[in-house]
Amino acid sequence: TGAIVTVEEHSVYGGLGSAVAEVLAENAPVPMTRIGAADFAESGDYEQLLVKYGYGPESIADKCWEVMKRK
């Protein structure tokens, strides 16, 4: 697709998105967005937290469109 979005249910630092970014930087740089907690997360209702931190389907779809526009 020429663009990548990773989604993690925890911090974006040191996780899957970081590993993907390292590989891309060395081999095939493309626009990328990492979805996850940028800071410390809180506990609470699971569904509400998904929306708050951008893990809901609408938020993920929006981020995918945004990264595709950067190609």
mmCIF file as Biopython writes it, N, C-alpha, C and O atoms, coordinates in Angstrom:
data_model
#
loop_
_atom_site.group_PDB
_atom_site.id
_atom_site.type_symbol
_atom_site.label_atom_id
_atom_site.label_alt_id
_atom_site.label_comp_id
_atom_site.label_asym_id
_atom_site.label_entity_id
_atom_site.label_seq_id
_atom_site.pdbx_PDB_ins_code
_atom_site.Cartn_x
_atom_site.Cartn_y
_atom_site.Cartn_z
_atom_site.occupancy
_atom_site.B_iso_or_equiv
_atom_site.auth_seq_id
_atom_site.auth_asym_id
_atom_site.pdbx_PDB_model_num
ATOM 1   N N  . THR A ? 1  ? 0.812   -1.216 0.000  1.0 0.0 1  A 1 
ATOM 2   C CA . THR A ? 1  ? 0.000   0.000  0.000  1.0 0.0 1  A 1 
ATOM 3   C C  . THR A ? 1  ? 0.840   1.259  0.000  1.0 0.0 1  A 1 
ATOM 4   O O  . THR A ? 1  ? 0.349   2.330  -0.357 1.0 0.0 1  A 1 
ATOM 5   N N  . GLY A ? 2  ? 2.079   1.151  0.388  1.0 0.0 2  A 1 
ATOM 6   C CA . GLY A ? 2  ? 2.940   2.327  0.443  1.0 0.0 2  A 1 
ATOM 7   C C  . GLY A ? 2  ? 2.762   3.158  1.693  1.0 0.0 2  A 1 
ATOM 8   O O  . GLY A ? 2  ? 3.282   4.271  1.768  1.0 0.0 2  A 1 
ATOM 9   N N  . ALA A ? 3  ? 2.033   2.640  2.688  1.0 0.0 3  A 1 
ATOM 10  C CA . ALA A ? 3  ? 1.840   3.326  3.966  1.0 0.0 3  A 1 
ATOM 11  C C  . ALA A ? 3  ? 1.498   2.266  5.015  1.0 0.0 3  A 1 
ATOM 12  O O  . ALA A ? 3  ? 0.949   1.213  4.690  1.0 0.0 3  A 1 
ATOM 13  N N  . ILE A ? 4  ? 1.830   2.557  6.278  1.0 0.0 4  A 1 
ATOM 14  C CA . ILE A ? 4  ? 1.604   1.570  7.343  1.0 0.0 4  A 1 
ATOM 15  C C  . ILE A ? 4  ? 0.995   2.240  8.564  1.0 0.0 4  A 1 
ATOM 16  O O  . ILE A ? 4  ? 1.360   3.356  8.932  1.0 0.0 4  A 1 
ATOM 17  N N  . VAL A ? 5  ? 0.045   1.523  9.190  1.0 0.0 5  A 1 
ATOM 18  C CA . VAL A ? 5  ? -0.542  1.927  10.466 1.0 0.0 5  A 1 
ATOM 19  C C  . VAL A ? 5  ? -0.404  0.744  11.415 1.0 0.0 5  A 1 
ATOM 20  O O  . VAL A ? 5  ? -0.808  -0.369 11.081 1.0 0.0 5  A 1 
ATOM 21  N N  . THR A ? 6  ? 0.164   0.977  12.596 1.0 0.0 6  A 1 
ATOM 22  C CA . THR A ? 6  ? 0.208   -0.063 13.620 1.0 0.0 6  A 1 
ATOM 23  C C  . THR A ? 6  ? -0.725  0.345  14.752 1.0 0.0 6  A 1 
ATOM 24  O O  . THR A ? 6  ? -0.903  1.532  15.025 1.0 0.0 6  A 1 
ATOM 25  N N  . VAL A ? 7  ? -1.314  -0.639 15.403 1.0 0.0 7  A 1 
ATOM 26  C CA . VAL A ? 7  ? -2.247  -0.397 16.512 1.0 0.0 7  A 1 
ATOM 27  C C  . VAL A ? 7  ? -1.807  -1.251 17.691 1.0 0.0 7  A 1 
ATOM 28  O O  . VAL A ? 7  ? -1.638  -2.464 17.562 1.0 0.0 7  A 1 
ATOM 29  N N  . GLU A ? 8  ? -1.622  -0.608 18.846 1.0 0.0 8  A 1 
ATOM 30  C CA . GLU A ? 8  ? -1.196  -1.303 20.049 1.0 0.0 8  A 1 
ATOM 31  C C  . GLU A ? 8  ? -2.079  -0.875 21.213 1.0 0.0 8  A 1 
ATOM 32  O O  . GLU A ? 8  ? -2.377  0.311  21.355 1.0 0.0 8  A 1 
ATOM 33  N N  . GLU A ? 9  ? -2.494  -1.807 22.034 1.0 0.0 9  A 1 
ATOM 34  C CA . GLU A ? 9  ? -3.308  -1.489 23.209 1.0 0.0 9  A 1 
ATOM 35  C C  . GLU A ? 9  ? -2.435  -1.154 24.410 1.0 0.0 9  A 1 
ATOM 36  O O  . GLU A ? 9  ? -2.729  -1.561 25.533 1.0 0.0 9  A 1 
ATOM 37  N N  . HIS A ? 10 ? -1.379  -0.422 24.171 1.0 0.0 10 A 1 
ATOM 38  C CA . HIS A ? 10 ? -0.484  0.035  25.239 1.0 0.0 10 A 1 
ATOM 39  C C  . HIS A ? 10 ? 0.364   1.158  24.659 1.0 0.0 10 A 1 
ATOM 40  O O  . HIS A ? 10 ? 0.025   1.718  23.617 1.0 0.0 10 A 1 
ATOM 41  N N  . SER A ? 11 ? 1.431   1.482  25.306 1.0 0.0 11 A 1 
ATOM 42  C CA . SER A ? 11 ? 2.283   2.580  24.874 1.0 0.0 11 A 1 
ATOM 43  C C  . SER A ? 11 ? 2.866   2.332  23.483 1.0 0.0 11 A 1 
ATOM 44  O O  . SER A ? 11 ? 3.211   1.204  23.131 1.0 0.0 11 A 1 
ATOM 45  N N  . VAL A ? 12 ? 2.969   3.402  22.707 1.0 0.0 12 A 1 
ATOM 46  C CA . VAL A ? 12 ? 3.583   3.292  21.377 1.0 0.0 12 A 1 
ATOM 47  C C  . VAL A ? 12 ? 5.105   3.238  21.476 1.0 0.0 12 A 1 
ATOM 48  O O  . VAL A ? 12 ? 5.778   2.945  20.488 1.0 0.0 12 A 1 
ATOM 49  N N  . TYR A ? 13 ? 5.647   3.513  22.644 1.0 0.0 13 A 1 
ATOM 50  C CA . TYR A ? 13 ? 7.104   3.539  22.802 1.0 0.0 13 A 1 
ATOM 51  C C  . TYR A ? 13 ? 7.633   2.136  23.095 1.0 0.0 13 A 1 
ATOM 52  O O  . TYR A ? 13 ? 7.244   1.511  24.082 1.0 0.0 13 A 1 
ATOM 53  N N  . GLY A ? 14 ? 8.513   1.654  22.238 1.0 0.0 14 A 1 
ATOM 54  C CA . GLY A ? 14 ? 9.166   0.380  22.459 1.0 0.0 14 A 1 
ATOM 55  C C  . GLY A ? 14 ? 8.334   -0.841 22.113 1.0 0.0 14 A 1 
ATOM 56  O O  . GLY A ? 14 ? 8.680   -1.954 22.510 1.0 0.0 14 A 1 
ATOM 57  N N  . GLY A ? 15 ? 7.259   -0.660 21.391 1.0 0.0 15 A 1 
ATOM 58  C CA . GLY A ? 15 ? 6.394   -1.781 21.059 1.0 0.0 15 A 1 
ATOM 59  C C  . GLY A ? 15 ? 6.483   -2.170 19.594 1.0 0.0 15 A 1 
ATOM 60  O O  . GLY A ? 15 ? 7.504   -1.960 18.940 1.0 0.0 15 A 1 
ATOM 61  N N  . LEU A ? 16 ? 5.404   -2.736 19.095 1.0 0.0 16 A 1 
ATOM 62  C CA . LEU A ? 16 ? 5.340   -3.193 17.709 1.0 0.0 16 A 1 
ATOM 63  C C  . LEU A ? 16 ? 5.616   -2.062 16.730 1.0 0.0 16 A 1 
ATOM 64  O O  . LEU A ? 16 ? 6.396   -2.227 15.792 1.0 0.0 16 A 1 
ATOM 65  N N  . GLY A ? 17 ? 4.979   -0.911 16.945 1.0 0.0 17 A 1 
ATOM 66  C CA . GLY A ? 17 ? 5.163   0.220  16.037 1.0 0.0 17 A 1 
ATOM 67  C C  . GLY A ? 17 ? 6.610   0.665  15.949 1.0 0.0 17 A 1 
ATOM 68  O O  . GLY A ? 17 ? 7.096   1.016  14.873 1.0 0.0 17 A 1 
ATOM 69  N N  . SER A ? 18 ? 7.296   0.652  17.080 1.0 0.0 18 A 1 
ATOM 70  C CA . SER A ? 18 ? 8.718   1.027  17.077 1.0 0.0 18 A 1 
ATOM 71  C C  . SER A ? 18 ? 9.538   0.044  16.273 1.0 0.0 18 A 1 
ATOM 72  O O  . SER A ? 18 ? 10.418  0.446  15.512 1.0 0.0 18 A 1 
ATOM 73  N N  . ALA A ? 19 ? 9.261   -1.241 16.431 1.0 0.0 19 A 1 
ATOM 74  C CA . ALA A ? 19 ? 9.993   -2.263 15.682 1.0 0.0 19 A 1 
ATOM 75  C C  . ALA A ? 19 ? 9.736   -2.130 14.184 1.0 0.0 19 A 1 
ATOM 76  O O  . ALA A ? 19 ? 10.665  -2.227 13.383 1.0 0.0 19 A 1 
ATOM 77  N N  . VAL A ? 20 ? 8.477   -1.909 13.804 1.0 0.0 20 A 1 
ATOM 78  C CA . VAL A ? 20 ? 8.132   -1.737 12.393 1.0 0.0 20 A 1 
ATOM 79  C C  . VAL A ? 20 ? 8.831   -0.495 11.830 1.0 0.0 20 A 1 
ATOM 80  O O  . VAL A ? 20 ? 9.357   -0.526 10.718 1.0 0.0 20 A 1 
ATOM 81  N N  . ALA A ? 21 ? 8.833   0.593  12.602 1.0 0.0 21 A 1 
ATOM 82  C CA . ALA A ? 21 ? 9.469   1.835  12.147 1.0 0.0 21 A 1 
ATOM 83  C C  . ALA A ? 21 ? 10.966  1.633  11.902 1.0 0.0 21 A 1 
ATOM 84  O O  . ALA A ? 21 ? 11.515  2.175  10.942 1.0 0.0 21 A 1 
ATOM 85  N N  . GLU A ? 22 ? 11.624  0.862  12.758 1.0 0.0 22 A 1 
ATOM 86  C CA . GLU A ? 22 ? 13.052  0.597  12.576 1.0 0.0 22 A 1 
ATOM 87  C C  . GLU A ? 22 ? 13.310  -0.149 11.272 1.0 0.0 22 A 1 
ATOM 88  O O  . GLU A ? 22 ? 14.224  0.200  10.525 1.0 0.0 22 A 1 
ATOM 89  N N  . VAL A ? 23 ? 12.519  -1.162 11.000 1.0 0.0 23 A 1 
ATOM 90  C CA . VAL A ? 23 ? 12.697  -1.942 9.775  1.0 0.0 23 A 1 
ATOM 91  C C  . VAL A ? 23 ? 12.414  -1.077 8.546  1.0 0.0 23 A 1 
ATOM 92  O O  . VAL A ? 23 ? 13.148  -1.135 7.559  1.0 0.0 23 A 1 
ATOM 93  N N  . LEU A ? 24 ? 11.357  -0.281 8.609  1.0 0.0 24 A 1 
ATOM 94  C CA . LEU A ? 24 ? 11.029  0.580  7.474  1.0 0.0 24 A 1 
ATOM 95  C C  . LEU A ? 24 ? 12.129  1.601  7.218  1.0 0.0 24 A 1 
ATOM 96  O O  . LEU A ? 24 ? 12.512  1.834  6.071  1.0 0.0 24 A 1 
ATOM 97  N N  . ALA A ? 25 ? 12.635  2.206  8.280  1.0 0.0 25 A 1 
ATOM 98  C CA . ALA A ? 25 ? 13.669  3.231  8.125  1.0 0.0 25 A 1 
ATOM 99  C C  . ALA A ? 25 ? 14.903  2.670  7.426  1.0 0.0 25 A 1 
ATOM 100 O O  . ALA A ? 25 ? 15.556  3.371  6.653  1.0 0.0 25 A 1 
ATOM 101 N N  . GLU A ? 26 ? 15.218  1.422  7.694  1.0 0.0 26 A 1 
ATOM 102 C CA . GLU A ? 26 ? 16.408  0.819  7.109  1.0 0.0 26 A 1 
ATOM 103 C C  . GLU A ? 26 ? 16.182  0.241  5.718  1.0 0.0 26 A 1 
ATOM 104 O O  . GLU A ? 26 ? 17.120  0.148  4.926  1.0 0.0 26 A 1 
ATOM 105 N N  . ASN A ? 27 ? 14.939  -0.150 5.412  1.0 0.0 27 A 1 
ATOM 106 C CA . ASN A ? 27 ? 14.709  -0.906 4.183  1.0 0.0 27 A 1 
ATOM 107 C C  . ASN A ? 27 ? 13.746  -0.287 3.186  1.0 0.0 27 A 1 
ATOM 108 O O  . ASN A ? 27 ? 13.974  -0.392 1.980  1.0 0.0 27 A 1 
ATOM 109 N N  . ALA A ? 28 ? 12.693  0.348  3.638  1.0 0.0 28 A 1 
ATOM 110 C CA . ALA A ? 28 ? 11.676  0.844  2.713  1.0 0.0 28 A 1 
ATOM 111 C C  . ALA A ? 28 ? 10.879  1.971  3.364  1.0 0.0 28 A 1 
ATOM 112 O O  . ALA A ? 28 ? 9.716   1.775  3.718  1.0 0.0 28 A 1 
ATOM 113 N N  . PRO A ? 29 ? 11.481  3.139  3.528  1.0 0.0 29 A 1 
ATOM 114 C CA . PRO A ? 29 ? 10.764  4.230  4.206  1.0 0.0 29 A 1 
ATOM 115 C C  . PRO A ? 29 ? 9.441   4.569  3.518  1.0 0.0 29 A 1 
ATOM 116 O O  . PRO A ? 29 ? 9.404   4.842  2.318  1.0 0.0 29 A 1 
ATOM 117 N N  . VAL A ? 30 ? 8.379   4.546  4.281  1.0 0.0 30 A 1 
ATOM 118 C CA . VAL A ? 30 ? 7.042   4.933  3.813  1.0 0.0 30 A 1 
ATOM 119 C C  . VAL A ? 30 ? 6.347   5.678  4.949  1.0 0.0 30 A 1 
ATOM 120 O O  . VAL A ? 30 ? 6.757   5.554  6.104  1.0 0.0 30 A 1 
ATOM 121 N N  . PRO A ? 31 ? 5.298   6.455  4.642  1.0 0.0 31 A 1 
ATOM 122 C CA . PRO A ? 31 ? 4.551   7.114  5.716  1.0 0.0 31 A 1 
ATOM 123 C C  . PRO A ? 31 ? 4.006   6.075  6.704  1.0 0.0 31 A 1 
ATOM 124 O O  . PRO A ? 31 ? 3.545   5.003  6.311  1.0 0.0 31 A 1 
ATOM 125 N N  . MET A ? 32 ? 4.073   6.418  7.986  1.0 0.0 32 A 1 
ATOM 126 C CA . MET A ? 32 ? 3.630   5.489  9.024  1.0 0.0 32 A 1 
ATOM 127 C C  . MET A ? 32 ? 2.985   6.253  10.155 1.0 0.0 32 A 1 
ATOM 128 O O  . MET A ? 32 ? 3.399   7.363  10.489 1.0 0.0 32 A 1 
ATOM 129 N N  . THR A ? 33 ? 1.966   5.650  10.743 1.0 0.0 33 A 1 
ATOM 130 C CA . THR A ? 33 ? 1.317   6.185  11.935 1.0 0.0 33 A 1 
ATOM 131 C C  . THR A ? 33 ? 1.213   5.070  12.957 1.0 0.0 33 A 1 
ATOM 132 O O  . THR A ? 33 ? 0.843   3.943  12.628 1.0 0.0 33 A 1 
ATOM 133 N N  . ARG A ? 34 ? 1.547   5.395  14.211 1.0 0.0 34 A 1 
ATOM 134 C CA . ARG A ? 34 ? 1.398   4.440  15.305 1.0 0.0 34 A 1 
ATOM 135 C C  . ARG A ? 34 ? 0.198   4.862  16.146 1.0 0.0 34 A 1 
ATOM 136 O O  . ARG A ? 34 ? 0.123   6.002  16.606 1.0 0.0 34 A 1 
ATOM 137 N N  . ILE A ? 35 ? -0.732  3.946  16.343 1.0 0.0 35 A 1 
ATOM 138 C CA . ILE A ? 35 ? -1.880  4.203  17.207 1.0 0.0 35 A 1 
ATOM 139 C C  . ILE A ? 35 ? -1.643  3.469  18.513 1.0 0.0 35 A 1 
ATOM 140 O O  . ILE A ? 35 ? -1.401  2.262  18.521 1.0 0.0 35 A 1 
ATOM 141 N N  . GLY A ? 36 ? -1.713  4.192  19.607 1.0 0.0 36 A 1 
ATOM 142 C CA . GLY A ? 36 ? -1.509  3.628  20.932 1.0 0.0 36 A 1 
ATOM 143 C C  . GLY A ? 36 ? -1.442  4.749  21.939 1.0 0.0 36 A 1 
ATOM 144 O O  . GLY A ? 36 ? -1.593  5.919  21.588 1.0 0.0 36 A 1 
ATOM 145 N N  . ALA A ? 37 ? -1.219  4.402  23.171 1.0 0.0 37 A 1 
ATOM 146 C CA . ALA A ? 37 ? -1.136  5.397  24.235 1.0 0.0 37 A 1 
ATOM 147 C C  . ALA A ? 37 ? 0.194   6.136  24.126 1.0 0.0 37 A 1 
ATOM 148 O O  . ALA A ? 37 ? 1.258   5.516  24.139 1.0 0.0 37 A 1 
ATOM 149 N N  . ALA A ? 38 ? 0.130   7.451  24.020 1.0 0.0 38 A 1 
ATOM 150 C CA . ALA A ? 38 ? 1.344   8.258  23.905 1.0 0.0 38 A 1 
ATOM 151 C C  . ALA A ? 38 ? 1.915   8.601  25.282 1.0 0.0 38 A 1 
ATOM 152 O O  . ALA A ? 38 ? 3.026   9.122  25.386 1.0 0.0 38 A 1 
ATOM 153 N N  . ASP A ? 39 ? 1.172   8.315  26.307 1.0 0.0 39 A 1 
ATOM 154 C CA . ASP A ? 39 ? 1.585   8.605  27.670 1.0 0.0 39 A 1 
ATOM 155 C C  . ASP A ? 39 ? 1.035   7.496  28.545 1.0 0.0 39 A 1 
ATOM 156 O O  . ASP A ? 39 ? 0.617   6.457  28.033 1.0 0.0 39 A 1 
ATOM 157 N N  . PHE A ? 40 ? 1.027   7.692  29.827 1.0 0.0 40 A 1 
ATOM 158 C CA . PHE A ? 40 ? 0.458   6.686  30.713 1.0 0.0 40 A 1 
ATOM 159 C C  . PHE A ? 40 ? -1.039  6.601  30.493 1.0 0.0 40 A 1 
ATOM 160 O O  . PHE A ? 40 ? -1.718  7.624  30.408 1.0 0.0 40 A 1 
ATOM 161 N N  . ALA A ? 41 ? -1.551  5.396  30.401 1.0 0.0 41 A 1 
ATOM 162 C CA . ALA A ? 41 ? -2.984  5.179  30.212 1.0 0.0 41 A 1 
ATOM 163 C C  . ALA A ? 41 ? -3.642  5.031  31.579 1.0 0.0 41 A 1 
ATOM 164 O O  . ALA A ? 41 ? -2.972  4.876  32.600 1.0 0.0 41 A 1 
ATOM 165 N N  . GLU A ? 42 ? -4.946  5.083  31.570 1.0 0.0 42 A 1 
ATOM 166 C CA . GLU A ? 42 ? -5.694  4.916  32.811 1.0 0.0 42 A 1 
ATOM 167 C C  . GLU A ? 42 ? -6.543  3.655  32.707 1.0 0.0 42 A 1 
ATOM 168 O O  . GLU A ? 42 ? -6.714  3.099  31.622 1.0 0.0 42 A 1 
ATOM 169 N N  . SER A ? 43 ? -7.061  3.219  33.815 1.0 0.0 43 A 1 
ATOM 170 C CA . SER A ? 43 ? -7.943  2.060  33.799 1.0 0.0 43 A 1 
ATOM 171 C C  . SER A ? 43 ? -9.389  2.543  33.812 1.0 0.0 43 A 1 
ATOM 172 O O  . SER A ? 43 ? -9.672  3.670  34.216 1.0 0.0 43 A 1 
ATOM 173 N N  . GLY A ? 44 ? -10.299 1.681  33.368 1.0 0.0 44 A 1 
ATOM 174 C CA . GLY A ? 44 ? -11.711 2.037  33.330 1.0 0.0 44 A 1 
ATOM 175 C C  . GLY A ? 44 ? -12.471 1.108  32.413 1.0 0.0 44 A 1 
ATOM 176 O O  . GLY A ? 44 ? -12.002 0.015  32.094 1.0 0.0 44 A 1 
ATOM 177 N N  . ASP A ? 45 ? -13.638 1.539  31.991 1.0 0.0 45 A 1 
ATOM 178 C CA . ASP A ? 45 ? -14.474 0.754  31.099 1.0 0.0 45 A 1 
ATOM 179 C C  . ASP A ? 45 ? -13.742 0.532  29.776 1.0 0.0 45 A 1 
ATOM 180 O O  . ASP A ? 45 ? -13.279 1.481  29.143 1.0 0.0 45 A 1 
ATOM 181 N N  . TYR A ? 46 ? -13.644 -0.730 29.371 1.0 0.0 46 A 1 
ATOM 182 C CA . TYR A ? 46 ? -12.870 -1.095 28.192 1.0 0.0 46 A 1 
ATOM 183 C C  . TYR A ? 46 ? -13.331 -0.355 26.940 1.0 0.0 46 A 1 
ATOM 184 O O  . TYR A ? 46 ? -12.508 0.216  26.225 1.0 0.0 46 A 1 
ATOM 185 N N  . GLU A ? 47 ? -14.619 -0.358 26.670 1.0 0.0 47 A 1 
ATOM 186 C CA . GLU A ? 47 ? -15.140 0.280  25.450 1.0 0.0 47 A 1 
ATOM 187 C C  . GLU A ? 47 ? -14.884 1.787  25.455 1.0 0.0 47 A 1 
ATOM 188 O O  . GLU A ? 47 ? -14.559 2.362  24.416 1.0 0.0 47 A 1 
ATOM 189 N N  . GLN A ? 48 ? -15.027 2.429  26.612 1.0 0.0 48 A 1 
ATOM 190 C CA . GLN A ? 48 ? -14.776 3.873  26.702 1.0 0.0 48 A 1 
ATOM 191 C C  . GLN A ? 48 ? -13.298 4.183  26.483 1.0 0.0 48 A 1 
ATOM 192 O O  . GLN A ? 48 ? -12.950 5.176  25.845 1.0 0.0 48 A 1 
ATOM 193 N N  . LEU A ? 49 ? -12.443 3.332  27.014 1.0 0.0 49 A 1 
ATOM 194 C CA . LEU A ? 49 ? -11.006 3.545  26.832 1.0 0.0 49 A 1 
ATOM 195 C C  . LEU A ? 49 ? -10.585 3.350  25.383 1.0 0.0 49 A 1 
ATOM 196 O O  . LEU A ? 49 ? -9.688  4.042  24.900 1.0 0.0 49 A 1 
ATOM 197 N N  . LEU A ? 50 ? -11.226 2.413  24.682 1.0 0.0 50 A 1 
ATOM 198 C CA . LEU A ? 50 ? -10.929 2.237  23.255 1.0 0.0 50 A 1 
ATOM 199 C C  . LEU A ? 50 ? -11.181 3.531  22.492 1.0 0.0 50 A 1 
ATOM 200 O O  . LEU A ? 50 ? -10.366 3.942  21.666 1.0 0.0 50 A 1 
ATOM 201 N N  . VAL A ? 51 ? -12.298 4.161  22.768 1.0 0.0 51 A 1 
ATOM 202 C CA . VAL A ? 51 ? -12.642 5.417  22.095 1.0 0.0 51 A 1 
ATOM 203 C C  . VAL A ? 51 ? -11.679 6.530  22.525 1.0 0.0 51 A 1 
ATOM 204 O O  . VAL A ? 51 ? -11.174 7.275  21.684 1.0 0.0 51 A 1 
ATOM 205 N N  . LYS A ? 52 ? -11.426 6.641  23.831 1.0 0.0 52 A 1 
ATOM 206 C CA . LYS A ? 52 ? -10.570 7.714  24.347 1.0 0.0 52 A 1 
ATOM 207 C C  . LYS A ? 52 ? -9.174  7.685  23.727 1.0 0.0 52 A 1 
ATOM 208 O O  . LYS A ? 52 ? -8.623  8.733  23.389 1.0 0.0 52 A 1 
ATOM 209 N N  . TYR A ? 53 ? -8.603  6.493  23.577 1.0 0.0 53 A 1 
ATOM 210 C CA . TYR A ? 53 ? -7.232  6.386  23.080 1.0 0.0 53 A 1 
ATOM 211 C C  . TYR A ? 53 ? -7.145  6.133  21.579 1.0 0.0 53 A 1 
ATOM 212 O O  . TYR A ? 53 ? -6.063  5.872  21.053 1.0 0.0 53 A 1 
ATOM 213 N N  . GLY A ? 54 ? -8.275  6.210  20.892 1.0 0.0 54 A 1 
ATOM 214 C CA . GLY A ? 54 ? -8.255  6.114  19.432 1.0 0.0 54 A 1 
ATOM 215 C C  . GLY A ? 54 ? -8.191  4.714  18.875 1.0 0.0 54 A 1 
ATOM 216 O O  . GLY A ? 54 ? -7.764  4.521  17.737 1.0 0.0 54 A 1 
ATOM 217 N N  . TYR A ? 55 ? -8.616  3.714  19.668 1.0 0.0 55 A 1 
ATOM 218 C CA . TYR A ? 55 ? -8.598  2.332  19.217 1.0 0.0 55 A 1 
ATOM 219 C C  . TYR A ? 55 ? -9.906  1.893  18.582 1.0 0.0 55 A 1 
ATOM 220 O O  . TYR A ? 55 ? -10.019 0.755  18.126 1.0 0.0 55 A 1 
ATOM 221 N N  . GLY A ? 56 ? -10.881 2.765  18.545 1.0 0.0 56 A 1 
ATOM 222 C CA . GLY A ? 56 ? -12.158 2.406  17.947 1.0 0.0 56 A 1 
ATOM 223 C C  . GLY A ? 56 ? -12.035 2.285  16.438 1.0 0.0 56 A 1 
ATOM 224 O O  . GLY A ? 56 ? -11.121 2.858  15.845 1.0 0.0 56 A 1 
ATOM 225 N N  . PRO A ? 57 ? -12.948 1.544  15.807 1.0 0.0 57 A 1 
ATOM 226 C CA . PRO A ? 57 ? -12.848 1.333  14.358 1.0 0.0 57 A 1 
ATOM 227 C C  . PRO A ? 57 ? -12.871 2.627  13.548 1.0 0.0 57 A 1 
ATOM 228 O O  . PRO A ? 57 ? -12.164 2.743  12.547 1.0 0.0 57 A 1 
ATOM 229 N N  . GLU A ? 58 ? -13.670 3.590  13.967 1.0 0.0 58 A 1 
ATOM 230 C CA . GLU A ? 58 ? -13.744 4.854  13.220 1.0 0.0 58 A 1 
ATOM 231 C C  . GLU A ? 58 ? -12.425 5.609  13.313 1.0 0.0 58 A 1 
ATOM 232 O O  . GLU A ? 58 ? -11.945 6.157  12.321 1.0 0.0 58 A 1 
ATOM 233 N N  . SER A ? 59 ? -11.842 5.636  14.511 1.0 0.0 59 A 1 
ATOM 234 C CA . SER A ? 59 ? -10.566 6.337  14.695 1.0 0.0 59 A 1 
ATOM 235 C C  . SER A ? 59 ? -9.452  5.673  13.899 1.0 0.0 59 A 1 
ATOM 236 O O  . SER A ? 59 ? -8.626  6.353  13.290 1.0 0.0 59 A 1 
ATOM 237 N N  . ILE A ? 60 ? -9.429  4.356  13.903 1.0 0.0 60 A 1 
ATOM 238 C CA . ILE A ? 60 ? -8.400  3.634  13.154 1.0 0.0 60 A 1 
ATOM 239 C C  . ILE A ? 60 ? -8.565  3.895  11.657 1.0 0.0 60 A 1 
ATOM 240 O O  . ILE A ? 60 ? -7.583  4.121  10.950 1.0 0.0 60 A 1 
ATOM 241 N N  . ALA A ? 61 ? -9.803  3.864  11.181 1.0 0.0 61 A 1 
ATOM 242 C CA . ALA A ? 61 ? -10.049 4.139  9.755  1.0 0.0 61 A 1 
ATOM 243 C C  . ALA A ? 61 ? -9.603  5.554  9.392  1.0 0.0 61 A 1 
ATOM 244 O O  . ALA A ? 61 ? -8.992  5.760  8.343  1.0 0.0 61 A 1 
ATOM 245 N N  . ASP A ? 62 ? -9.902  6.530  10.250 1.0 0.0 62 A 1 
ATOM 246 C CA . ASP A ? 62 ? -9.481  7.912  9.991  1.0 0.0 62 A 1 
ATOM 247 C C  . ASP A ? 62 ? -7.959  8.017  9.901  1.0 0.0 62 A 1 
ATOM 248 O O  . ASP A ? 62 ? -7.431  8.679  9.008  1.0 0.0 62 A 1 
ATOM 249 N N  . LYS A ? 63 ? -7.258  7.363  10.827 1.0 0.0 63 A 1 
ATOM 250 C CA . LYS A ? 63 ? -5.790  7.397  10.802 1.0 0.0 63 A 1 
ATOM 251 C C  . LYS A ? 63 ? -5.244  6.732  9.545  1.0 0.0 63 A 1 
ATOM 252 O O  . LYS A ? 63 ? -4.240  7.180  8.993  1.0 0.0 63 A 1 
ATOM 253 N N  . CYS A ? 64 ? -5.895  5.673  9.094  1.0 0.0 64 A 1 
ATOM 254 C CA . CYS A ? 64 ? -5.463  5.010  7.852  1.0 0.0 64 A 1 
ATOM 255 C C  . CYS A ? 64 ? -5.589  5.950  6.665  1.0 0.0 64 A 1 
ATOM 256 O O  . CYS A ? 64 ? -4.680  6.038  5.840  1.0 0.0 64 A 1 
ATOM 257 N N  . TRP A ? 65 ? -6.714  6.654  6.578  1.0 0.0 65 A 1 
ATOM 258 C CA . TRP A ? 65 ? -6.893  7.618  5.479  1.0 0.0 65 A 1 
ATOM 259 C C  . TRP A ? 65 ? -5.858  8.729  5.556  1.0 0.0 65 A 1 
ATOM 260 O O  . TRP A ? 65 ? -5.318  9.151  4.533  1.0 0.0 65 A 1 
ATOM 261 N N  . GLU A ? 66 ? -5.575  9.211  6.787  1.0 0.0 66 A 1 
ATOM 262 C CA . GLU A ? 66 ? -4.598  10.290 6.950  1.0 0.0 66 A 1 
ATOM 263 C C  . GLU A ? 66 ? -3.217  9.863  6.472  1.0 0.0 66 A 1 
ATOM 264 O O  . GLU A ? 66 ? -2.545  10.613 5.765  1.0 0.0 66 A 1 
ATOM 265 N N  . VAL A ? 67 ? -2.788  8.656  6.857  1.0 0.0 67 A 1 
ATOM 266 C CA . VAL A ? 67 ? -1.453  8.211  6.450  1.0 0.0 67 A 1 
ATOM 267 C C  . VAL A ? 67 ? -1.395  7.939  4.951  1.0 0.0 67 A 1 
ATOM 268 O O  . VAL A ? 67 ? -0.352  8.149  4.332  1.0 0.0 67 A 1 
ATOM 269 N N  . MET A ? 68 ? -2.487  7.479  4.358  1.0 0.0 68 A 1 
ATOM 270 C CA . MET A ? 68 ? -2.507  7.257  2.909  1.0 0.0 68 A 1 
ATOM 271 C C  . MET A ? 68 ? -2.376  8.574  2.146  1.0 0.0 68 A 1 
ATOM 272 O O  . MET A ? 68 ? -1.785  8.603  1.067  1.0 0.0 68 A 1 
ATOM 273 N N  . LYS A ? 69 ? -2.914  9.655  2.689  1.0 0.0 69 A 1 
ATOM 274 C CA . LYS A ? 69 ? -2.796  10.975 2.035  1.0 0.0 69 A 1 
ATOM 275 C C  . LYS A ? 69 ? -1.361  11.476 2.042  1.0 0.0 69 A 1 
ATOM 276 O O  . LYS A ? 69 ? -1.007  12.329 1.228  1.0 0.0 69 A 1 
ATOM 277 N N  . ARG A ? 70 ? -0.528  10.966 2.938  1.0 0.0 70 A 1 
ATOM 278 C CA . ARG A ? 70 ? 0.874   11.406 3.034  1.0 0.0 70 A 1 
ATOM 279 C C  . ARG A ? 70 ? 1.777   10.699 2.043  1.0 0.0 70 A 1 
ATOM 280 O O  . ARG A ? 70 ? 2.964   11.015 1.956  1.0 0.0 70 A 1 
ATOM 281 N N  . LYS A ? 71 ? 1.237   9.748  1.295  1.0 0.0 71 A 1 
ATOM 282 C CA . LYS A ? 71 ? 2.068   9.015  0.317  1.0 0.0 71 A 1 
ATOM 283 C C  . LYS A ? 71 ? 2.520   9.932  -0.793 1.0 0.0 71 A 1 
ATOM 284 O O  . LYS A ? 71 ? 3.224   9.497  -1.704 1.0 0.0 71 A 1 
#
